[in-house]
Amino acid sequence: MIELDGVSKYFGDEAAVDGISLTIPDGSLCVLVGTSGCGKSTTLRMINRLIEHSAGEIRIDGHQIRSFNEETLRRRIGYAIQNTGLFPHWTVARNIGVVPRLLKWEKAIVERRVEELMTLLGLDVDEFAGKYPHQLSGGQAQRVGVARALAADPGILLMDEPFGALDPITRSSLQAELLRIQSHIRKTIVFVTHDMDEALRLADHIVVMRAGRIIQQGAPADILAHPTDDFVETLVGGRDRGLKRAALTRVGDMMDPAGDDAPAAAAVTPDDSMRLAVSLMLWHGVSRLAVVDEAGQRVGTLPLSRLVDQAG
Ligand SMILES: Nc1ncnc2c1ncn2[C@@H]1O[C@H](COP(=O)(O)OP(=O)(O)OP(=O)(O)O)[C@@H](O)[C@H]1O
């Protein structure tokens, strides 16, 4: 568990972070979101002591971070950033294995770990292990960056706009990968972004920051449903909020399991989002969809009225 208790950071007289309190339970994915300069990166970097906090307390598993040796702390905490920070003259495999080597793991164990992580991140070992960072696409380099952050199996992973520089399609697939990986490894992840759609998709818990302060925090659905002020409402999409909420809702949670009278022209699966369902209804000009399982067997019906009921 990570706890921030009345934490501030001053640069000169200016407070970049101004008395924030936040608890991040083990295994949760907490996203810090807000416009440029609001103090997100500073908050993240105080957790691994790349920046020392000026006031308040930061605790990991109940222990103040100042009681840890800085090197030990940083090796316990994975850190992935936007431009990856890979060593340009090292191969992918050497880059990924850097922290385990610093920790003096046996060579064979480091090699096995590197291969395991490359597989986890969808990087073919034979193809990529010997490549250098300049030979990788942006998306591949980001995967290497995340693999490196996970190499020594840290309990905590800090991610600072890790997908910020990518095109929307690569970004979306890496977000899906992160969710898939997190469902297996259950790290405590603190993720920084200025993109509310990314926050809504990834987070268990969203922390909205403005001018160094936390102005709202909660589950994505709560923030969408009850933005605390006009600023948060604008951030979550204003009048576009309905579609954002639909993107967070699974068809399986809304469908009528008994119904079987929908036209077969269009079908969704229980794991598809309600946003996709609405899009298909608009495209096909229907107000009901068939819901099918992966084998194509009918498991229910989704009437448009379910989406409208949800809003009520
Ligand atoms: N080393 C520093 N010296 C002085 N001021 C700093 C320093 N680092 C950050 N700041 C200031 O602290 C404030 C918060 O910066 P921070 O990088 O945490 O914001 P951010 O929300 O991560 O922004 P962005 O999304 O643009 O990265 C900004 O006003 C910034 O100019």
The ligand as a Tripos MOL2 file, in Angstrom:
@<TRIPOS>MOLECULE
LIG
   31    33     1     0     0
SMALL
NO_CHARGES

@<TRIPOS>ATOM
      1 N1         12.6430   20.8960  -11.2080 N.pl3     1 LIG1
      2 C1         11.7050   21.8720  -11.1870 C.ar      1 LIG1
      3 N2         12.0180   23.1160  -10.8700 N.ar      1 LIG1
      4 C2         11.0800   24.0920  -10.8120 C.ar      1 LIG1
      5 N3          9.7700   23.8900  -11.0950 N.ar      1 LIG1
      6 C3          9.4080   22.6580  -11.4370 C.ar      1 LIG1
      7 C4         10.3500   21.5810  -11.5090 C.ar      1 LIG1
      8 N4          9.6740   20.4360  -11.8730 N.ar      1 LIG1
      9 C5          8.3840   20.8090  -12.0360 C.ar      1 LIG1
     10 N5          8.2280   22.1340  -11.7770 N.ar      1 LIG1
     11 C6          6.9430   22.8610  -11.8150 C.3       1 LIG1
     12 O1          6.0200   22.1730  -11.0060 O.3       1 LIG1
     13 C7          4.7260   22.1900  -11.6020 C.3       1 LIG1
     14 C8          4.2190   20.7650  -11.7610 C.3       1 LIG1
     15 O2          4.9820   20.0830  -12.7260 O.3       1 LIG1
     16 P1          4.7230   18.5610  -13.1270 P.3       1 LIG1
     17 O3          5.7620   18.1550  -14.1160 O.co2     1 LIG1
     18 O4          4.5700   17.7430  -11.9160 O.co2     1 LIG1
     19 O5          3.2960   18.6740  -13.8530 O.3       1 LIG1
     20 P2          2.5300   17.6110  -14.7230 P.3       1 LIG1
     21 O6          1.1220   17.6510  -14.2480 O.co2     1 LIG1
     22 O7          3.2200   16.3010  -14.6960 O.co2     1 LIG1
     23 O8          2.6150   18.2560  -16.1580 O.3       1 LIG1
     24 P3          2.8030   17.5860  -17.6260 P.3       1 LIG1
     25 O9          1.5400   16.8360  -17.9140 O.co2     1 LIG1
     26 O10         2.9920   18.7720  -18.5190 O.co2     1 LIG1
     27 O11         4.0210   16.7030  -17.5390 O.co2     1 LIG1
     28 C9          4.8530   22.9500  -12.9040 C.3       1 LIG1
     29 O12         4.4530   24.2690  -12.6830 O.3       1 LIG1
     30 C10         6.3370   22.8880  -13.2040 C.3       1 LIG1
     31 O13         6.7520   24.0030  -13.9390 O.3       1 LIG1
@<TRIPOS>BOND
     1     1     2 1
     2     2     3 ar
     3     2     7 ar
     4     3     4 ar
     5     4     5 ar
     6     5     6 ar
     7     6     7 ar
     8     6    10 ar
     9     7     8 ar
    10     8     9 ar
    11     9    10 ar
    12    10    11 1
    13    11    12 1
    14    11    30 1
    15    12    13 1
    16    13    14 1
    17    13    28 1
    18    14    15 1
    19    15    16 1
    20    16    17 2
    21    16    18 1
    22    16    19 1
    23    19    20 1
    24    20    21 2
    25    20    22 1
    26    20    23 1
    27    23    24 1
    28    24    25 2
    29    24    26 1
    30    24    27 1
    31    28    29 1
    32    28    30 1
    33    30    31 1
@<TRIPOS>SUBSTRUCTURE
     1 LIG1         1 GROUP 0 **** ****
